[in-house]
Amino acid sequence: MSVGDAVARLPRPLLVVVDFDGTLSEIVSDPAAAVPTPGALQALARLAGTSGITVAVVSGRRLADLRRLIPIPGLTLVGEHGAAWDGVSVDRPAGYDEMAALLDGVAARHPGAWVEAKELSLVLHTRAVEDESAVVADAARALAGHPEVTFGKRVVDVGFVAVDKGLAVAELRSRCAADAVFFAGDDTTDETVFAGLGPIDVGVKVGPGPTAARFRVDGPREVVTLLEQLRE
Ligand SMILES: [Mg+2]
């Protein structure tokens, strides 16, 4: 079955969840410069206004970032891989400052690497580093024993609570009592969602790489096309 056919058969109430970077936007070297691909915001806004459809974006980004990038009323935004929810304030986790210092030490040894301090997690960005495998190995050594570490595309995410996107999507599914879920994502952190989808759900991997998703598309433009089809 093609992904278009699978999308056409999705029942309602339907939960539509998408990742942001690499899924709604092309990957760019400076994360601050990422913008939604043409048509993405319009497609999301139309879907969010469709009865029987709940729309959410689940991303590794900070909630404040997501609110700026996706200013659409009626959309649920979940940040930091499921740690940050709209309207829920959480204290800075224990051990945060020590971990920030440790990651700063790793970044200082690899020109181009930098640490992003989010509300509830830390990210080591390695996109601009010449020898990425060296900084990843260094980070892996420094972080050995810390339970919440995810190695993504040119990022090392360090969390402090047991969350992942799969758990976040399961929570969203139960909140809106959806009969089916559509999910699209491009990175390794999205695999926890694909692994938790059922037989009538539609999981779409964006771009190359191993995946548990049933379907694959080339890039964000194709995701926008699917979002438009979901409404029909
Ligand atoms: Mg992504």
Boltz pocket constraint, residues with backbone or C-beta under 6 A from the ligand:
constraints:
  - pocket:
      binder: B
      contacts: [[A, 19], [A, 20], [A, 21], [A, 22], [A, 23], [A, 185], [A, 186], [A, 187]]
      max_distance: 6.0
